[in-house]
Amino acid sequence: MHKINNLLDNLEAQVANYSILNQAVSEGNVGWHIVHSCLVIDSVCGAVIKSDPTRFIKKFSFKAFLVLLVNSFPRGKAKAPSFTMPSEELSPASVLQSIQASRKSIEALSKAGKNQYFTHPIFGDLNTADTFKFLAVHTNHHLKIIKDILK
């Protein structure tokens, strides 16, 4: 939990740059990447919290193993689901509101049972511990993109 909160602090530090866009790096501006990261956190945490731990199926996924091991996603290989795409006009206040909502989601996730889970379309079922790792890798992925946008 500590790592994801640090990553949220890093996202918050970029709010002032929310409108900066570098289309050579990404079609989304800094604010889009921040809010997208927050929407992923919120939706994944919500799914874990609502899950039935008796239905968790631990199945080895080489792709999940590799991503969680190297703490990195390849760029441009996956399409974000529509519900994780910012749909409103962004402002510093709305971006900060997204970050605050994600902090609450992470706090709720920290109280989930160890075999509560969400089903990732590529990685399969990820329990609470693996969910924290996944969210850290995903958020860090977008922080790297933000860093490249700002170069």
C-alpha positions in Angstrom: 0.0 0.0 0.0 2.9 2.3 0.8 4.3 2.1 -2.7 1.0 3.0 -4.4 0.5 5.9 -2.1 3.9 7.2 -3.1 3.0 6.8 -6.7 -0.2 8.8 -6.1 1.9 11.5 -4.5 4.0 11.5 -7.7 0.9 11.9 -9.8 -0.3 14.7 -7.5 3.0 16.5 -8.0 2.2 16.6 -11.8 -1.3 18.2 -11.5 0.1 21.7 -12.4 1.3 20.2 -15.7 -2.2 18.6 -16.4 -2.7 20.4 -19.8 0.8 19.7 -21.3 0.6 17.5 -24.4 3.4 16.0 -26.5 1.8 14.1 -29.3 5.1 12.5 -30.3 4.8 10.6 -27.0 1.1 10.2 -26.4 -2.3 11.4 -27.7 -3.3 12.1 -24.1 -2.0 15.1 -22.0 -0.6 14.8 -18.5 -4.0 15.2 -16.9 -5.4 12.4 -19.1 -2.7 10.0 -17.9 -3.3 11.0 -14.2 -7.0 10.5 -14.4 -6.7 7.3 -16.4 -4.4 5.9 -13.8 -6.9 6.9 -11.1 -9.9 5.4 -13.0 -7.9 2.1 -13.3 -7.2 2.2 -9.5 -10.8 2.9 -8.7 -12.3 0.3 -11.0 -9.9 -2.5 -10.0 -10.2 -1.8 -6.3 -14.0 -1.8 -6.7 -13.9 -5.2 -8.4 -11.7 -6.7 -5.7 -13.9 -5.4 -2.9 -17.0 -6.8 -4.5 -15.4 -10.2 -5.3 -16.2 -13.5 -3.7 -12.9 -14.9 -2.4 -14.2 -18.5 -2.7 -14.3 -18.0 -6.4 -10.7 -17.0 -6.7 -8.8 -19.3 -9.1 -5.0 -19.2 -8.9 -3.7 -20.0 -12.3 -0.2 -19.3 -13.5 0.0 -16.6 -16.2 3.5 -16.1 -17.7 2.5 -12.6 -18.9 1.4 -11.6 -15.4 4.5 -13.2 -13.9 6.8 -11.3 -16.3 5.1 -7.9 -15.9 5.0 -8.2 -12.1 8.6 -9.4 -12.0 10.1 -6.7 -14.2 7.7 -4.0 -12.9 7.0 -2.7 -16.4 4.5 -2.8 -19.3 5.4 -2.5 -22.9 4.1 0.7 -24.4 1.4 0.7 -27.0 0.5 -3.0 -26.7 -2.8 -2.8 -25.0 -6.0 -0.7 -25.4 -7.5 0.8 -22.3 -11.1 -0.2 -21.6 -13.5 2.7 -22.2 -14.5 2.9 -18.6 -10.9 3.9 -17.7 -10.7 6.7 -20.3 -11.3 10.2 -19.0 -14.5 11.5 -20.5 -14.9 14.9 -19.0 -13.1 18.2 -19.5 -10.1 18.1 -17.1 -9.1 20.9 -14.7 -6.6 20.9 -11.9 -9.5 20.5 -9.4 -11.0 17.5 -11.2 -7.6 15.9 -11.5 -7.0 16.3 -7.8 -10.5 15.0 -7.1 -9.6 11.8 -9.0 -6.4 11.4 -7.0 -8.3 11.8 -3.7 -10.9 9.2 -4.8 -8.0 6.8 -5.6 -6.5 7.3 -2.2 -9.8 6.2 -0.7 -10.0 3.2 -3.1 -6.5 2.1 -2.0 -7.5 2.4 1.6 -10.5 0.2 1.0 -8.4 -2.3 -0.9 -6.0 -2.6 2.0 -8.9 -4.0 4.0 -9.8 -6.7 1.4 -9.2 -10.4 2.1 -6.1 -12.0 0.7 -8.1 -14.0 -1.9 -10.4 -11.3 -3.0 -9.5 -10.6 -6.6 -10.2 -9.0 -9.9 -10.0 -10.7 -13.3 -7.7 -9.1 -15.7 -8.4 -9.8 -19.4 -4.8 -10.9 -20.1 -3.4 -11.9 -16.7 -6.4 -13.7 -15.3 -7.4 -13.6 -11.6 -5.1 -11.4 -9.5 -5.6 -11.6 -5.7 -5.2 -8.6 -3.4 -1.4 -8.8 -3.1 -1.0 -9.2 -6.9 -3.5 -6.4 -7.4 -1.4 -4.0 -5.4 1.6 -5.0 -7.5 -0.4 -4.6 -10.7 -1.7 -1.2 -9.7 1.9 0.0 -8.8 3.3 -1.2 -12.2 0.4 0.4 -14.1 0.6 3.7 -12.3 4.4 3.8 -12.7 4.0 3.0 -16.4 1.9 6.2 -16.8 4.3 8.2 -14.6 7.0 7.3 -17.1 4.8 8.4 -20.0 4.2 11.7 -18.1 7.9 12.2 -17.6 8.5 11.7 -21.4 5.7 14.1 -22.2 7.4 16.7 -20.1 10.9 16.3 -21.7 
